[in-house]
Amino acid sequence: MRAIAHDVYGPADLLELRDIDKPPIGDDEVLVEVRAAGVDPGVWILMTGRPMAVRLAVGLRRPRVAVLGRAVAGVVAAVGANVTRLRIGDDVYGTCESGSFAEFAMARQHRLAPKPANLTFEQAAATPISAVTALQSVRDARVQPGQRVLITGAAGGIGSFAVQLVRAYGGIVTGVCSAAKVELVRSLGAEDVIDYTQHEIDRGGVRHDVIIDTAGNRPLSLLRRAVTPRGTIALVGGGHAKGWLLGGFQRQMAAPLVSLFGSQRVCGVTARERHEDLDELTPLIESGTVTPVIDRTYALADAPDAIRYLAQGHPAGKVVVTMQSAASPPTK
């Protein structure tokens, strides 16, 4: 099968399109014929091996898994002896173990769910990591109906889902994005939008009940000024932030300690990959309450370009790699 793989950590220039064997599956695992794969910041982290702490989990000197990609959408091609939730021929989406930038990928059954009937495979591949992280952010922030919720990075992969989910929970959304994406964020359900090139999030002394910070580039002191005295700040991601050892993840690790000093609650959001969250998202997607936003799609051979585009930091929604022989050109 064809796959995008690497043997050493480094830039996208080191990635290669190779012919390799299909991944084997165990008793609790599923072989998925990949139709599309999501591109997320985790792909960049696993490609570069930065921040350095991530190498404790994925390989100190070189990556243990050569093929990149985590989010996957496709068709079940084979199942292990203990797999009971899925059958050969099922359309599925979720996260995989062996790398989704390939024609076949291996996944554990508890990380896959039936694909929403109204989504294309490209839309489904855009959903698992970003939408699940957004769902867990809204849940961890304890968003309640009528609360004023500010979402940084509102046009990004996680942020675009978070805007829609907060609306579904009954929250009143203020999105933060660049001027070019204001209309997109409004179309997702934001009642107000802050253009960060013109105003900071604490403009006019406005106080929000909840801040979901997906951008990860604002100091905690600024976030605390923009939230009510007993409000909540949910810190999401941070892998692209400066810091060779932990990147931006030290903010999440320190969140419980920060909450001890003051009346505001600060929580770090760590995504958990499980089919129960996908099952919760599916009816919201099938009802039209939540819709994936795709910025660009790339063919498998062009996956390095997809990662480079993501690394620029300004996609409007998600970037997707498709296994179709003729992918749509990388245009908006």
Protein Blocks (a to p, Z undefined) as FASTA:
>chain_A
ZZdddfbecdfklpccdddddddddfkbccdddfbdcddfklmmmmnopafklmmmnopk
bcfblbgcjbdcdddfbdcfklmkbcehiacddddfkopabfbdcddfklgccddfkbcf
klmmmmmmmmmmmmmmmmmnopaehiacddehklmmklmmmmmmmmmnopacdddddfkl
mmmmmmnopabdcdfklbcfkgghiacfbdcdfkopacfklmmmmpcfklccddeejilp
gcjklommmmmmmmmmmmmnojbdcddddddddfklmmmmmmmmmnomaccddfbdcdfk
lmmmmmmmmmnopaghjadddfbfbdcdddZZ
